[in-house]
Amino acid sequence: MDKYGYINTRGEFVVEPQFINATEFVDDFAVAELPHNKASEPAMAVCCVNTHGHVVPIRNLRVHSQTAEGLFEVGKDGDPKGFADIEGNILVPPKYVRVSAFYQNRAVVMKSRSVPHPGQSYSFDLILIDNKGRELRNLGLSHLRDEYWSDGLLRVDEGERTCYVDPDGEIVVRAPEHYSGDFSEGLASFMFTIDKQRYHTQQGYFDKHGRVVIPPTFDSTYNFSEGLAGVKKNNRWFFIDREGNVAITLPEDCADVREFRHGLAGVELGAELVRDETNNCYRHQGGNWGYIDRTGKVVIQPAFIEGMNARLHFGVEGLACVAVKSDDMNERLFGFIDRTGKFVIEPQFIEATHFSSGLAAVKVIVPGFDPADWRDWELIREIPCRGEALQKFFEDYPVYDMTRGEVHDLLGSGAGKKYPIEQFPPTLVSESRGSVLSVEAYGFDFETEPLRPGFDFEILYADDRVAGWRIACEDYTPLFNTSGRWPKVG
C-alpha cells in the first residue's frame, strides 16, 4: 500500500503515513486525504494537518483547496465553494462558483449572475469578501484568472483584458496583452502575438505601472527571483536582470531552468537538440538536473531527474527535493539534498513535495495488507475474473461500505461483457450508498482467458445518496506491475 505522511528535516515522520493524497504546507497548515473507509464518512475524508501532526477532518474540504491565513476552501468539484477554519467551522457558506485564497483578510469570489437561457453563456460577477464572509463590493470584473495572490496582486479578467487587483479590489495595472503571468519582484511577463495564424508569439516583461520594461523578444520566460529570470531565445537559455541585460548564458545543451532560490538555480544540462518534424521545430531531449550559482558556475553536478512533484529549488531549510532513478526498477525515487549536493535524506520516497514550515509530504510503501483499502492495487491480483469466483471474493472481502467511486477505483475500468447483479452477494448492498449492478471488462474473453495486466474493469454502481436512484459508470485505468502472474479462469 502507498501512503503519504509528513517528515521533518531529519527524515523522521511527524505525521505517520496514512493518507492517499497530501499537499505541502501553506501558512503552517496542509491538506491531506484519508482513505474513505478510514473516515467517519466520505465527506469527512479530507483533513487539515498542522505542523504538530494534529489532523482535523473538515466536511467537503477539497484536497487541492485554496488555503491561506488559516482558511480552507470547501465544496466538492462542481459544487458551490466556501471557506472553513482550521476546526472545520464554516465561515463563508458555499455559494460561489470559484474562489481565490485569502490575502490580508480579503478574497475574491466568482458568482454566477443567473442561469443562462439556451444558447447563452454564463456570466459572472467578481465580489470582494472578508474573512467573515461579508461581501464588501462588486468589482465589476468578469473572471477570476488566478486563485493565489502573487506579489500582493491577484490576476483577473476585465472583459477580454487581463488586469491585477489589490486586496481592496482596486485595479492596480492592466496587462499590455491578454496573456500575462503573475507578478514577482515587481515585474510580470506578457505574451505579444506576432502572427496569429501561425501562433507566433514572443514574451517580455512589464511593471506595476503597465510600462513595458523588457521588450518581447523571448520565446519563453520565467518569473523573476533574486533579481534574475530565466528566458529562452532561439533554443538557448539565459538569465537576465531587471533591465533585460544577460547575466548568465547557459550552454547549448541546457534544456530548461528553474528560479534562483538562496543563491542557486536548477538547470537541466546534457540534453540533445533534435528536430520535431510534427511541430516543425527543435526540442531538447534527455539531460539531467544540477545547480548553478549566480555566476553561472555549476556547483552541483547534473545527476538528478525531474519527477512530477520535484520542485528542485532550495527552501529556507536548506534542502531541495530531487529525484533519481531506482536501481531495480524504471521508476523515480525522491530524496533531499543540501547545498553541496549531498543527500541528507536518501532517495526512498515514491513521491515528495519540497519542505515548507519544516515538513515535507512523502509517499512510501506501507507494509501489510488491508483488503478494505481500495487504493491497494495489489488487491486486484486476488480477484478471479469469473462470476462465481468474483462473488466469492466479495463474500470474503465485503466492500458494502465503499462509495461507487471507490469501487471502480478498486477494480479499474473498461467496457464489454457484464456480470449481472444476481451474481453479487447482499454484502454489496448498502442503505447509505447503493449497490453494484455489473462488472465490465474489455479486451479478452472472461470464459476462456486468464485475467492479464493491461486489461481494465468497469463497475456500474447504483447510487442512492441523491434523491431517487441513478446509475453511475466511471472509467479508470490502473497502473499494473506486469511482472506478476494473474490467476487463470476457473
Order of alpha helices (4+ residues) and beta strands (2+ residues): beta-beta-beta-beta-beta-beta-beta-beta-beta-beta-beta-beta-beta-beta-beta-beta-beta-beta-beta-beta-beta-beta-beta-beta-beta-beta-beta-beta-beta-beta-beta-beta-beta-beta-beta-beta-alpha-alpha-beta-beta-beta-beta
